[in-house]
Amino acid sequence: MGLPLVPIRLKPGTDLRLGLEQLLVERGEQAGCVISGIGSLSTACLRLAGREAPTRMTGDLEIISLAGTLSPDGAHLHLSVADAEGRVVGGHLCEGSLVRTTAEIVVGLLPEWCFHREIDPATGFRELEIRRR
């Protein structure tokens, strides 16, 4: 049997990150990944490399790429967006990134796996722990 895929469309005003996290919880799954993600945002909140606080962008933003892992205790998602001038910015997707017109996403569910996030002493961040169910 192949990877179970769930296509979703998040509507205007939906928080992109929270919408994806909610999908996994609603389905009672323990592990997932974003296969594909396109659409537009009115606000993008990204934590850029090496920075502690998110950067907030507003305007007409196109989702260029969206990828990452989903677990019941949080997601690790990277997003690239382009502004109306074609400038591209990417980083960790944070809460507060709001769908402008649509977000069309395909999520792969991993029923044989359990993803969990724990503080890794080597990095100081909540890193992915992978276990077989």
N, CA, C and O atoms as a Tinker XYZ file with bonds, in Angstrom:
   532  protein
     1  N      0.843000   -1.181000    0.000000    73     2
     2  CA     0.000000    0.000000    0.000000    64     1     3
     3  C      0.885000    1.240000    0.000000    63     2     4     5
     4  O      1.896000    1.286000    0.700000    81     3
     5  N      0.510000    2.228000   -0.773000    73     3     6
     6  CA     1.289000    3.454000   -0.869000    64     5     7
     7  C      1.042000    4.388000    0.301000    63     6     8     9
     8  O      0.214000    4.125000    1.173000    81     7
     9  N      1.759000    5.449000    0.295000    73     7    10
    10  CA     1.637000    6.489000    1.310000    64     9    11
    11  C      0.246000    7.117000    1.233000    63    10    12    13
    12  O     -0.142000    7.587000    0.164000    81    11
    13  N     -0.525000    7.142000    2.337000    73    11    14
    14  CA    -1.822000    7.813000    2.310000    64    13    15
    15  C     -1.627000    9.318000    2.126000    63    14    16    17
    16  O     -0.891000    9.956000    2.878000    81    15
    17  N     -2.291000    9.869000    1.123000    73    15    18
    18  CA    -2.180000   11.293000    0.826000    64    17    19
    19  C     -3.487000   11.995000    1.158000    63    18    20    21
    20  O     -4.573000   11.465000    0.923000    81    19
    21  N     -3.363000   13.208000    1.714000    73    19    22
    22  CA    -4.532000   14.014000    2.042000    64    21    23
    23  C     -4.376000   15.370000    1.365000    63    22    24    25
    24  O     -3.528000   16.166000    1.768000    81    23
    25  N     -5.183000   15.643000    0.338000    73    23    26
    26  CA    -5.166000   16.977000   -0.259000    64    25    27
    27  C     -6.087000   17.903000    0.540000    63    26    28    29
    28  O     -7.203000   17.526000    0.895000    81    27
    29  N     -5.611000   19.100000    0.813000    73    27    30
    30  CA    -6.449000   20.063000    1.543000    64    29    31
    31  C     -6.346000   21.429000    0.873000    63    30    32    33
    32  O     -5.381000   21.736000    0.174000    81    31
    33  N     -7.372000   22.233000    1.111000    73    31    34
    34  CA    -7.337000   23.640000    0.714000    64    33    35
    35  C     -7.665000   24.468000    1.945000    63    34    36    37
    36  O     -8.730000   24.323000    2.545000    81    35
    37  N     -6.732000   25.339000    2.310000    73    35    38
    38  CA    -6.963000   26.265000    3.410000    64    37    39
    39  C     -7.510000   27.557000    2.814000    63    38    40    41
    40  O     -6.992000   28.059000    1.816000    81    39
    41  N     -8.537000   28.078000    3.418000    73    39    42
    42  CA    -9.256000   29.239000    2.879000    64    41    43
    43  C     -8.695000   30.561000    3.407000    63    42    44    45
    44  O     -7.904000   30.573000    4.351000    81    43
    45  N     -9.107000   31.668000    2.795000    73    43    46
    46  CA    -8.606000   32.984000    3.199000    64    45    47
    47  C     -8.744000   33.232000    4.699000    63    46    48    49
    48  O     -9.768000   32.930000    5.311000    81    47
    49  N     -7.679000   33.792000    5.268000    73    47    50
    50  CA    -7.644000   34.136000    6.685000    64    49    51
    51  C     -7.154000   33.028000    7.590000    63    50    52    53
    52  O     -6.898000   33.268000    8.770000    81    51
    53  N     -7.014000   31.806000    7.061000    73    51    54
    54  CA    -6.543000   30.675000    7.873000    64    53    55
    55  C     -5.055000   30.824000    8.153000    63    54    56    57
    56  O     -4.289000   31.228000    7.278000    81    55
    57  N     -4.651000   30.499000    9.367000    73    55    58
    58  CA    -3.229000   30.464000    9.713000    64    57    59
    59  C     -2.632000   29.202000    9.097000    63    58    60    61
    60  O     -3.049000   28.094000    9.434000    81    59
    61  N     -1.674000   29.355000    8.208000    73    59    62
    62  CA    -1.104000   28.238000    7.460000    64    61    63
    63  C     -0.511000   27.174000    8.381000    63    62    64    65
    64  O     -0.799000   25.989000    8.218000    81    63
    65  N      0.293000   27.572000    9.321000    73    63    66
    66  CA     0.934000   26.611000   10.225000    64    65    67
    67  C     -0.097000   25.894000   11.096000    63    66    68    69
    68  O     -0.079000   24.668000   11.201000    81    67
    69  N     -0.988000   26.655000   11.715000    73    67    70
    70  CA    -1.989000   26.056000   12.601000    64    69    71
    71  C     -2.927000   25.136000   11.836000    63    70    72    73
    72  O     -3.343000   24.104000   12.363000    81    71
    73  N     -3.264000   25.491000   10.607000    73    71    74
    74  CA    -4.116000   24.646000    9.786000    64    73    75
    75  C     -3.489000   23.297000    9.510000    63    74    76    77
    76  O     -4.173000   22.274000    9.534000    81    75
    77  N     -2.192000   23.286000    9.249000    73    75    78
    78  CA    -1.491000   22.026000    9.006000    64    77    79
    79  C     -1.357000   21.202000   10.288000    63    78    80    81
    80  O     -1.538000   19.984000   10.264000    81    79
    81  N     -1.047000   21.850000   11.387000    73    79    82
    82  CA    -0.934000   21.132000   12.660000    64    81    83
    83  C     -2.286000   20.534000   13.060000    63    82    84    85
    84  O     -2.347000   19.420000   13.582000    81    83
    85  N     -3.352000   21.268000   12.818000    73    83    86
    86  CA    -4.688000   20.811000   13.172000    64    85    87
    87  C     -5.088000   19.569000   12.363000    63    86    88    89
    88  O     -5.758000   18.682000   12.889000    81    87
    89  N     -4.691000   19.503000   11.115000    73    87    90
    90  CA    -5.017000   18.359000   10.264000    64    89    91
    91  C     -4.540000   17.049000   10.890000    63    90    92    93
    92  O     -5.289000   16.075000   10.953000    81    91
    93  N     -3.303000   17.034000   11.346000    73    91    94
    94  CA    -2.733000   15.816000   11.926000    64    93    95
    95  C     -3.492000   15.418000   13.194000    63    94    96    97
    96  O     -3.791000   14.241000   13.395000    81    95
    97  N     -3.797000   16.382000   14.034000    73    95    98
    98  CA    -4.506000   16.111000   15.282000    64    97    99
    99  C     -5.917000   15.595000   14.989000    63    98   100   101
   100  O     -6.356000   14.616000   15.593000    81    99
   101  N     -6.635000   16.255000   14.055000    73    99   102
   102  CA    -7.993000   15.840000   13.713000    64   101   103
   103  C     -8.037000   14.407000   13.196000    63   102   104   105
   104  O     -9.008000   13.693000   13.446000    81   103
   105  N     -7.019000   13.982000   12.491000    73   103   106
   106  CA    -6.987000   12.637000   11.919000    64   105   107
   107  C     -6.409000   11.602000   12.881000    63   106   108   109
   108  O     -6.408000   10.409000   12.578000    81   107
   109  N     -5.916000   12.051000   14.044000    73   107   110
   110  CA    -5.374000   11.127000   15.025000    64   109   111
   111  C     -4.079000   10.460000   14.571000    63   110   112   113
   112  O     -3.759000    9.358000   15.016000    81   111
   113  N     -3.343000   11.115000   13.699000    73   111   114
   114  CA    -2.090000   10.563000   13.181000    64   113   115
   115  C     -0.919000   11.004000   14.042000    63   114   116   117
   116  O     -1.008000   11.993000   14.770000    81   115
   117  N      0.183000   10.260000   13.954000    73   115   118
   118  CA     1.371000   10.538000   14.747000    64   117   119
   119  C      2.540000   11.068000   13.929000    63   118   120   121
   120  O      3.554000   11.482000   14.491000    81   119
   121  N      2.402000   11.060000   12.578000    73   119   122
   122  CA     3.507000   11.521000   11.730000    64   121   123
   123  C      2.978000   11.875000   10.350000    63   122   124   125
   124  O      2.122000   11.183000    9.799000    81   123
   125  N      3.498000   12.963000    9.805000    73   123   126
   126  CA     3.126000   13.378000    8.462000    64   125   127
   127  C      4.187000   14.263000    7.863000    63   126   128   129
   128  O      5.117000   14.703000    8.540000    81   127
   129  N      4.029000   14.518000    6.557000    73   127   130
   130  CA     4.964000   15.403000    5.863000    64   129   131
   131  C      4.222000   16.152000    4.776000    63   130   132   133
   132  O      3.243000   15.657000    4.217000    81   131
   133  N      4.698000   17.347000    4.482000    73   131   134
   134  CA     4.121000   18.138000    3.400000    64   133   135
   135  C      4.796000   17.708000    2.106000    63   134   136   137
   136  O      6.016000   17.794000    1.967000    81   135
   137  N      3.983000   17.242000    1.158000    73   135   138
   138  CA     4.477000   16.802000   -0.139000    64   137   139
   139  C      4.545000   17.978000   -1.108000    63   138   140   141
   140  O      5.504000   18.117000   -1.866000    81   139
   141  N      3.513000   18.823000   -1.073000    73   139   142
   142  CA     3.415000   19.945000   -2.000000    64   141   143
   143  C      2.596000   21.043000   -1.354000    63   142   144   145
   144  O      1.647000   20.765000   -0.621000    81   143
   145  N      2.954000   22.285000   -1.618000    73   143   146
   146  CA     2.190000   23.411000   -1.098000    64   145   147
   147  C      2.355000   24.636000   -1.968000    63   146   148   149
   148  O      3.472000   25.100000   -2.197000    81   147
   149  N      1.224000   25.169000   -2.461000    73   147   150
   150  CA     1.219000   26.401000   -3.240000    64   149   151
   151  C      0.053000   27.258000   -2.785000    63   150   152   153
   152  O     -0.835000   26.778000   -2.080000    81   151
   153  N      0.047000   28.505000   -3.178000    73   151   154
   154  CA    -1.044000   29.404000   -2.834000    64   153   155
   155  C     -0.529000   30.807000   -2.599000    63   154   156   157
   156  O      0.499000   31.210000   -3.143000    81   155
   157  N     -1.264000   31.547000   -1.774000    73   155   158
   158  CA    -0.873000   32.926000   -1.505000    64   157   159
   159  C     -1.125000   33.271000   -0.045000    63   158   160   161
   160  O     -1.988000   32.693000    0.615000    81   159
   161  N     -0.346000   34.228000    0.434000    73   159   162
   162  CA    -0.471000   34.715000    1.805000    64   161   163
   163  C     -0.627000   36.234000    1.788000    63   162   164   165
   164  O     -0.132000   36.914000    0.890000    81   163
   165  N     -1.324000   36.751000    2.797000    73   163   166
   166  CA    -1.385000   38.200000    3.005000    64   165   167
   167  C     -0.341000   38.616000    4.040000    63   166   168   169
   168  O      0.134000   39.751000    4.046000    81   167
   169  N      0.002000   37.677000    4.909000    73   167   170
   170  CA     1.036000   37.885000    5.924000    64   169   171
   171  C      1.875000   36.628000    6.016000    63   170   172   173
   172  O      1.340000   35.521000    6.071000    81   171
   173  N      3.176000   36.794000    6.031000    73   171   174
   174  CA     4.088000   35.669000    6.242000    64   173   175
   175  C      4.957000   35.991000    7.451000    63   174   176   177
   176  O      5.583000   37.049000    7.517000    81   175
   177  N      4.987000   35.073000    8.397000    73   175   178
   178  CA     5.867000   35.192000    9.553000    64   177   179
   179  C      6.899000   34.082000    9.439000    63   178   180   181
   180  O      6.574000   32.897000    9.524000    81   179
   181  N      8.145000   34.488000    9.246000    73   179   182
   182  CA     9.233000   33.538000    9.036000    64   181   183
   183  C     10.345000   33.805000   10.039000    63   182   184   185
   184  O     10.709000   34.952000   10.301000    81   183
   185  N     10.880000   32.711000   10.599000    73   183   186
   186  CA    12.086000   32.866000   11.416000    64   185   187
   187  C     13.247000   32.573000   10.486000    63   186   188   189
   188  O     13.444000   31.440000   10.048000    81   187
   189  N     14.001000   33.602000   10.199000    73   187   190
   190  CA    15.123000   33.493000    9.282000    64   189   191
   191  C     16.309000   32.824000    9.972000    63   190   192   193
   192  O     16.398000   32.817000   11.200000    81   191
   193  N     17.198000   32.275000    9.193000    73   191   194
   194  CA    18.357000   31.531000    9.714000    64   193   195
   195  C     19.146000   32.375000   10.718000    63   194   196   197
   196  O     19.502000   33.521000   10.443000    81   195
   197  N     19.407000   31.792000   11.872000    73   195   198
   198  CA    20.229000   32.443000   12.883000    64   197   199
   199  C     19.534000   33.507000   13.695000    63   198   200   201
   200  O     20.155000   34.106000   14.573000    81   199
   201  N     18.260000   33.764000   13.432000    73   199   202
   202  CA    17.540000   34.784000   14.188000    64   201   203
   203  C     16.594000   34.128000   15.178000    63   202   204   205
   204  O     16.087000   33.032000   14.939000    81   203
   205  N     16.359000   34.814000   16.302000    73   203   206
   206  CA    15.469000   34.266000   17.322000    64   205   207
   207  C     14.021000   34.681000   17.101000    63   206   208   209
   208  O     13.106000   33.890000   17.331000    81   207
   209  N     13.809000   35.909000   16.659000    73   207   210
   210  CA    12.445000   36.420000   16.487000    64   209   211
   211  C     12.014000   36.312000   15.024000    63   210   212   213
   212  O     12.837000   36.445000   14.118000    81   211
   213  N     10.717000   36.070000   14.796000    73   211   214
   214  CA    10.225000   35.993000   13.414000    64   213   215
   215  C     10.258000   37.352000   12.710000    63   214   216   217
   216  O     10.173000   38.403000   13.345000    81   215
   217  N     10.381000   37.299000   11.403000    73   215   218
   218  CA    10.257000   38.466000   10.531000    64   217   219
   219  C      8.863000   38.426000    9.928000    63   218   220   221
   220  O      8.428000   37.383000    9.441000    81   219
   221  N      8.161000   39.546000    9.955000    73   219   222
   222  CA     6.787000   39.609000    9.443000    64   221   223
   223  C      6.780000   40.376000    8.127000    63   222   224   225
   224  O      7.290000   41.493000    8.041000    81   223
   225  N      6.191000   39.757000    7.099000    73   223   226
   226  CA     6.027000   40.397000    5.790000    64   225   227
   227  C      4.527000   40.489000    5.504000    63   226   228   229
   228  O      3.767000   39.586000    5.855000    81   227
   229  N      4.104000   41.585000    4.864000    73   227   230
   230  CA     2.703000   41.723000    4.478000    64   229   231
   231  C      2.620000   42.129000    3.016000    63   230   232   233
   232  O      3.588000   42.629000    2.444000    81   231
   233  N      1.465000   41.910000    2.422000    73   231   234
   234  CA     1.243000   42.252000    1.021000    64   233   235
   235  C      0.789000   41.022000    0.266000    63   234   236   237
   236  O      0.400000   40.015000    0.859000    81   235
   237  N      0.845000   41.120000   -1.056000    73   235   238
   238  CA     0.481000   39.990000   -1.908000    64   237   239
   239  C      1.701000   39.084000   -2.052000    63   238   240   241
   240  O      2.657000   39.422000   -2.750000    81   239
   241  N      1.657000   37.940000   -1.390000    73   239   242
   242  CA     2.790000   37.018000   -1.338000    64   241   243
   243  C      2.395000   35.682000   -1.943000    63   242   244   245
   244  O      1.344000   35.131000   -1.615000    81   243
   245  N      3.230000   35.164000   -2.820000    73   243   246
   246  CA     2.997000   33.853000   -3.429000    64   245   247
   247  C      3.841000   32.805000   -2.714000    63   246   248   249
   248  O      5.029000   33.016000   -2.468000    81   247
   249  N      3.220000   31.673000   -2.381000    73   247   250
   250  CA     3.961000   30.554000   -1.806000    64   249   251
   251  C      4.735000   29.885000   -2.934000    63   250   252   253
   252  O      4.137000   29.354000   -3.870000    81   251
   253  N      6.053000   29.908000   -2.849000    73   251   254
   254  CA     6.921000   29.294000   -3.846000    64   253   255
   255  C      7.196000   27.838000   -3.472000    63   254   256   257
   256  O      7.187000   26.959000   -4.334000    81   255
   257  N      7.438000   27.587000   -2.193000    73   255   258
   258  CA     7.652000   26.215000   -1.727000    64   257   259
   259  C      7.243000   26.111000   -0.274000    63   258   260   261
   260  O      7.316000   27.073000    0.490000    81   259
   261  N      6.809000   24.911000    0.084000    73   259   262
   262  CA     6.430000   24.604000    1.458000    64   261   263
   263  C      6.793000   23.147000    1.686000    63   262   264   265
   264  O      6.371000   22.269000    0.934000    81   263
   265  N      7.577000   22.893000    2.725000    73   263   266
   266  CA     8.007000   21.522000    3.013000    64   265   267
   267  C      8.215000   21.373000    4.511000    63   266   268   269
   268  O      8.450000   22.348000    5.223000    81   267
   269  N      8.122000   20.125000    4.976000    73   267   270
   270  CA     8.425000   19.879000    6.373000    64   269   271
   271  C      7.719000   18.677000    6.936000    63   270   272   273
   272  O      7.043000   17.933000    6.226000    81   271
   273  N      7.891000   18.500000    8.253000    73   271   274
   274  CA     7.315000   17.370000    8.961000    64   273   275
   275  C      6.256000   17.862000    9.945000    63   274   276   277
   276  O      6.309000   18.985000   10.446000    81   275
   277  N      5.285000   16.971000   10.205000    73   275   278
   278  CA     4.189000   17.262000   11.119000    64   277   279
   279  C      4.173000   16.204000   12.210000    63   278   280   281
   280  O      4.283000   15.011000   11.930000    81   279
   281  N      4.037000   16.644000   13.447000    73   279   282
   282  CA     3.901000   15.727000   14.571000    64   281   283
   283  C      2.836000   16.289000   15.501000    63   282   284   285
   284  O      2.542000   17.483000   15.439000    81   283
   285  N      2.244000   15.454000   16.369000    73   283   286
   286  CA     1.197000   15.946000   17.261000    64   285   287
   287  C      1.656000   17.070000   18.193000    63   286   288   289
   288  O      0.839000   17.867000   18.654000    81   287
   289  N      2.957000   17.134000   18.471000    73   287   290
   290  CA     3.458000   18.174000   19.372000    64   289   291
   291  C      4.188000   19.296000   18.634000    63   290   292   293
   292  O      5.012000   20.000000   19.217000    81   291
   293  N      3.876000   19.453000   17.350000    73   291   294
   294  CA     4.431000   20.577000   16.608000    64   293   295
   295  C      4.903000   20.199000   15.230000    63   294   296   297
   296  O      5.074000   19.025000   14.905000    81   295
   297  N      5.106000   21.205000   14.439000    73   295   298
   298  CA     5.548000   21.028000   13.059000    64   297   299
   299  C      6.914000   21.677000   12.878000    63   298   300   301
   300  O      7.295000   22.581000   13.621000    81   299
   301  N      7.637000   21.197000   11.881000    73   299   302
   302  CA     8.875000   21.843000   11.453000    64   301   303
   303  C      8.702000   22.074000    9.957000    63   302   304   305
   304  O      8.874000   21.162000    9.149000    81   303
   305  N      8.359000   23.313000    9.605000    73   303   306
   306  CA     8.007000   23.659000    8.236000    64   305   307
   307  C      8.871000   24.803000    7.728000    63   306   308   309
   308  O      9.124000   25.771000    8.444000    81   307
   309  N      9.315000   24.681000    6.496000    73   307   310
   310  CA    10.041000   25.758000    5.831000    64   309   311
   311  C      9.191000   26.278000    4.686000    63   310   312   313
   312  O      8.545000   25.513000    3.969000    81   311
   313  N      9.204000   27.595000    4.531000    73   311   314
   314  CA     8.382000   28.268000    3.534000    64   313   315
   315  C      9.230000   29.264000    2.768000    63   314   316   317
   316  O     10.048000   29.978000    3.348000    81   315
   317  N      9.027000   29.305000    1.447000    73   315   318
   318  CA     9.592000   30.364000    0.613000    64   317   319
   319  C      8.430000   31.119000   -0.008000    63   318   320   321
   320  O      7.495000   30.514000   -0.533000    81   319
   321  N      8.493000   32.448000    0.055000    73   319   322
   322  CA     7.457000   33.286000   -0.550000    64   321   323
   323  C      8.108000   34.338000   -1.434000    63   322   324   325
   324  O      9.236000   34.769000   -1.196000    81   323
   325  N      7.363000   34.740000   -2.463000    73   323   326
   326  CA     7.798000   35.818000   -3.341000    64   325   327
   327  C      6.848000   36.988000   -3.182000    63   326   328   329
   328  O      5.634000   36.803000   -3.097000    81   327
   329  N      7.408000   38.209000   -3.141000    73   327   330
   330  CA     6.563000   39.398000   -3.056000    64   329   331
   331  C      6.162000   39.842000   -4.462000    63   330   332   333
   332  O      6.493000   39.180000   -5.446000    81   331
   333  N      5.453000   40.958000   -4.552000    73   331   334
   334  CA     4.944000   41.451000   -5.831000    64   333   335
   335  C      6.054000   41.858000   -6.798000    63   334   336   337
   336  O      5.806000   42.005000   -7.995000    81   335
   337  N      7.274000   42.041000   -6.293000    73   335   338
   338  CA     8.421000   42.375000   -7.144000    64   337   339
   339  C      9.221000   41.134000   -7.527000    63   338   340   341
   340  O     10.200000   41.233000   -8.267000    81   339
   341  N      8.815000   39.973000   -7.032000    73   339   342
   342  CA     9.516000   38.736000   -7.347000    64   341   343
   343  C     10.658000   38.409000   -6.412000    63   342   344   345
   344  O     11.378000   37.436000   -6.638000    81   343
   345  N     10.845000   39.200000   -5.361000    73   343   346
   346  CA    11.879000   38.896000   -4.379000    64   345   347
   347  C     11.435000   37.712000   -3.537000    63   346   348   349
   348  O     10.290000   37.654000   -3.090000    81   347
   349  N     12.344000   36.771000   -3.323000    73   347   350
   350  CA    12.015000   35.553000   -2.582000    64   349   351
   351  C     12.724000   35.555000   -1.237000    63   350   352   353
   352  O     13.906000   35.884000   -1.131000    81   351
   353  N     11.963000   35.177000   -0.209000    73   351   354
   354  CA    12.492000   35.051000    1.146000    64   353   355
   355  C     12.011000   33.708000    1.678000    63   354   356   357
   356  O     10.889000   33.280000    1.406000    81   355
   357  N     12.879000   33.052000    2.439000    73   355   358
   358  CA    12.484000   31.769000    3.003000    64   357   359
   359  C     12.998000   31.599000    4.415000    63   358   360   361
   360  O     13.974000   32.229000    4.823000    81   359
   361  N     12.322000   30.734000    5.152000    73   359   362
   362  CA    12.725000   30.433000    6.521000    64   361   363
   363  C     11.738000   29.500000    7.175000    63   362   364   365
   364  O     10.912000   28.878000    6.505000    81   363
   365  N     11.828000   29.402000    8.505000    73   363   366
   366  CA    10.913000   28.562000    9.278000    64   365   367
   367  C      9.537000   29.225000    9.312000    63   366   368   369
   368  O      9.423000   30.402000    9.656000    81   367
   369  N      8.493000   28.476000    8.956000    73   367   370
   370  CA     7.128000   28.981000    9.004000    64   369   371
   371  C      6.682000   29.130000   10.452000    63   370   372   373
   372  O      6.739000   28.178000   11.231000    81   371
   373  N      6.236000   30.338000   10.805000    73   371   374
   374  CA     5.752000   30.616000   12.157000    64   373   375
   375  C      4.252000   30.883000   12.131000    63   374   376   377
   376  O      3.671000   31.164000   11.083000    81   375
   377  N      3.634000   30.788000   13.319000    73   375   378
   378  CA     2.229000   31.161000   13.442000    64   377   379
   379  C      2.069000   32.609000   13.017000    63   378   380   381
   380  O      2.983000   33.419000   13.174000    81   379
   381  N      0.896000   32.928000   12.475000    73   379   382
   382  CA     0.623000   34.288000   12.030000    64   381   383
   383  C      0.764000   34.459000   10.533000    63   382   384   385
   384  O      0.589000   35.565000   10.020000    81   383
   385  N      1.077000   33.383000    9.818000    73   383   386
   386  CA     1.152000   33.415000    8.358000    64   385   387
   387  C     -0.246000   33.120000    7.833000    63   386   388   389
   388  O     -0.740000   32.001000    7.971000    81   387
   389  N     -0.887000   34.125000    7.227000    73   387   390
   390  CA    -2.306000   34.043000    6.886000    64   389   391
   391  C     -2.535000   33.875000    5.388000    63   390   392   393
   392  O     -1.948000   34.579000    4.566000    81   391
   393  N     -3.404000   32.926000    5.057000    73   391   394
   394  CA    -3.760000   32.650000    3.668000    64   393   395
   395  C     -4.478000   33.863000    3.083000    63   394   396   397
   396  O     -5.386000   34.417000    3.703000    81   395
   397  N     -4.060000   34.271000    1.875000    73   395   398
   398  CA    -4.708000   35.392000    1.177000    64   397   399
   399  C     -5.888000   34.895000    0.361000    63   398   400   401
   400  O     -7.023000   35.276000    0.648000    81   399
   401  N     -5.665000   34.053000   -0.652000    73   399   402
   402  CA    -6.764000   33.542000   -1.475000    64   401   403
   403  C     -6.943000   32.041000   -1.324000    63   402   404   405
   404  O     -8.072000   31.553000   -1.262000    81   403
   405  N     -5.851000   31.312000   -1.265000    73   403   406
   406  CA    -5.917000   29.862000   -1.135000    64   405   407
   407  C     -4.556000   29.320000   -0.736000    63   406   408   409
   408  O     -3.524000   29.944000   -0.977000    81   407
   409  N     -4.576000   28.148000   -0.123000    73   407   410
   410  CA    -3.360000   27.358000    0.078000    64   409   411
   411  C     -3.753000   25.924000   -0.253000    63   410   412   413
   412  O     -4.569000   25.315000    0.439000    81   411
   413  N     -3.162000   25.395000   -1.317000    73   411   414
   414  CA    -3.463000   24.045000   -1.786000    64   413   415
   415  C     -2.284000   23.161000   -1.412000    63   414   416   417
   416  O     -1.168000   23.350000   -1.896000    81   415
   417  N     -2.551000   22.191000   -0.541000    73   415   418
   418  CA    -1.474000   21.427000    0.077000    64   417   419
   419  C     -1.790000   19.936000   -0.011000    63   418   420   421
   420  O     -2.937000   19.518000    0.141000    81   419
   421  N     -0.751000   19.150000   -0.260000    73   419   422
   422  CA    -0.879000   17.700000   -0.204000    64   421   423
   423  C      0.003000   17.222000    0.945000    63   422   424   425
   424  O      1.208000   17.475000    0.977000    81   423
   425  N     -0.635000   16.522000    1.891000    73   423   426
   426  CA     0.052000   16.004000    3.067000    64   425   427
   427  C      0.143000   14.484000    2.959000    63   426   428   429
   428  O     -0.841000   13.811000    2.651000    81   427
   429  N      1.320000   13.964000    3.214000    73   427   430
   430  CA     1.502000   12.520000    3.289000    64   429   431
   431  C      1.436000   12.082000    4.738000    63   430   432   433
   432  O      2.112000   12.643000    5.599000    81   431
   433  N      0.612000   11.073000    5.000000    73   431   434
   434  CA     0.505000   10.520000    6.352000    64   433   435
   435  C      1.411000    9.308000    6.459000    63   434   436   437
   436  O      1.532000    8.532000    5.511000    81   435
   437  N      2.046000    9.143000    7.608000    73   435   438
   438  CA     3.012000    8.067000    7.831000    64   437   439
   439  C      2.537000    7.193000    8.987000    63   438   440   441
   440  O      3.076000    7.284000   10.090000    81   439
   441  N      1.524000    6.337000    8.745000    73   439   442
   442  CA     0.895000    5.592000    9.841000    64   441   443
   443  C      1.804000    4.602000   10.564000    63   442   444   445
   444  O      1.485000    4.196000   11.682000    81   443
   445  N      2.911000    4.206000    9.973000    73   443   446
   446  CA     3.823000    3.265000   10.625000    64   445   447
   447  C      4.848000    3.961000   11.522000    63   446   448   449
   448  O      5.685000    3.306000   12.143000    81   447
   449  N      4.777000    5.285000   11.585000    73   447   450
   450  CA     5.781000    6.058000   12.310000    64   449   451
   451  C      5.148000    6.961000   13.343000    63   450   452   453
   452  O      3.973000    7.315000   13.255000    81   451
   453  N      5.952000    7.324000   14.323000    73   451   454
   454  CA     5.564000    8.277000   15.357000    64   453   455
   455  C      6.651000    9.355000   15.412000    63   454   456   457
   456  O      7.816000    9.059000   15.679000    81   455
   457  N      6.263000   10.593000   15.161000    73   455   458
   458  CA     7.179000   11.724000   15.273000    64   457   459
   459  C      6.913000   12.428000   16.594000    63   458   460   461
   460  O      5.765000   12.606000   17.001000    81   459
   461  N      7.986000   12.823000   17.252000    73   459   462
   462  CA     7.899000   13.536000   18.522000    64   461   463
   463  C      9.045000   14.541000   18.563000    63   462   464   465
   464  O     10.103000   14.300000   17.980000    81   463
   465  N      8.845000   15.655000   19.241000    73   463   466
   466  CA     9.891000   16.675000   19.339000    64   465   467
   467  C     10.383000   16.770000   20.781000    63   466   468   469
   468  O      9.604000   16.935000   21.719000    81   467
   469  N     11.701000   16.660000   20.924000    73   467   470
   470  CA    12.330000   16.745000   22.240000    64   469   471
   471  C     13.540000   17.662000   22.155000    63   470   472   473
   472  O     14.178000   17.779000   21.108000    81   471
   473  N     13.844000   18.306000   23.270000    73   471   474
   474  CA    15.040000   19.160000   23.311000    64   473   475
   475  C     16.272000   18.284000   23.090000    63   474   476   477
   476  O     16.471000   17.285000   23.781000    81   475
   477  N     17.078000   18.669000   22.134000    73   475   478
   478  CA    18.339000   17.984000   21.849000    64   477   479
   479  C     19.440000   18.777000   22.564000    63   478   480   481
   480  O     19.649000   19.951000   22.257000    81   479
   481  N     20.146000   18.147000   23.513000    73   479   482
   482  CA    21.185000   18.876000   24.250000    64   481   483
   483  C     22.280000   19.446000   23.347000    63   482   484   485
   484  O     22.899000   20.454000   23.687000    81   483
   485  N     22.518000   18.812000   22.208000    73   483   486
   486  CA    23.576000   19.276000   21.305000    64   485   487
   487  C     23.192000   20.565000   20.583000    63   486   488   489
   488  O     24.057000   21.387000   20.282000    81   487
   489  N     21.876000   20.748000   20.299000    73   487   490
   490  CA    21.455000   21.936000   19.538000    64   489   491
   491  C     20.710000   22.952000   20.395000    63   490   492   493
   492  O     20.699000   24.143000   20.085000    81   491
   493  N     20.085000   22.479000   21.475000    73   491   494
   494  CA    19.266000   23.362000   22.296000    64   493   495
   495  C     17.870000   23.572000   21.734000    63   494   496   497
   496  O     17.086000   24.329000   22.306000    81   495
   497  N     17.545000   22.916000   20.624000    73   495   498
   498  CA    16.233000   23.052000   19.985000    64   497   499
   499  C     15.428000   21.770000   20.149000    63   498   500   501
   500  O     15.978000   20.698000   20.403000    81   499
   501  N     14.104000   21.907000   19.998000    73   499   502
   502  CA    13.223000   20.738000   19.970000    64   501   503
   503  C     13.409000   20.068000   18.609000    63   502   504   505
   504  O     12.941000   20.574000   17.589000    81   503
   505  N     14.086000   18.946000   18.603000    73   503   506
   506  CA    14.402000   18.238000   17.353000    64   505   507
   507  C     13.529000   16.995000   17.199000    63   506   508   509
   508  O     12.958000   16.490000   18.165000    81   507
   509  N     13.443000   16.526000   15.980000    73   507   510
   510  CA    12.596000   15.403000   15.635000    64   509   511
   511  C     13.152000   14.076000   16.171000    63   510   512   513
   512  O     14.314000   13.738000   15.945000    81   511
   513  N     12.308000   13.344000   16.874000    73   511   514
   514  CA    12.592000   11.977000   17.303000    64   513   515
   515  C     11.688000   11.079000   16.474000    63   514   516   517
   516  O     10.480000   11.307000   16.406000    81   515
   517  N     12.257000   10.066000   15.846000    73   515   518
   518  CA    11.502000    9.201000   14.945000    64   517   519
   519  C     11.463000    7.794000   15.544000    63   518   520   521
   520  O     12.496000    7.213000   15.876000    81   519
   521  N     10.241000    7.262000   15.672000    73   519   522
   522  CA    10.063000    5.901000   16.205000    64   521   523
   523  C      9.058000    5.154000   15.340000    63   522   524   525
   524  O      8.125000    5.741000   14.792000    81   523
   525  N      9.269000    3.849000   15.230000    73   523   526
   526  CA     8.262000    2.997000   14.591000    64   525   527
   527  C      7.118000    2.797000   15.549000    63   526   528   529
   528  O      7.327000    2.690000   16.757000    81   527
   529  N      5.915000    2.746000   15.030000    73   527   530
   530  CA     4.719000    2.493000   15.865000    64   529   531
   531  C      4.635000    1.040000   16.220000    63   530   532
   532  O      3.706000    0.627000   16.913000    81   531
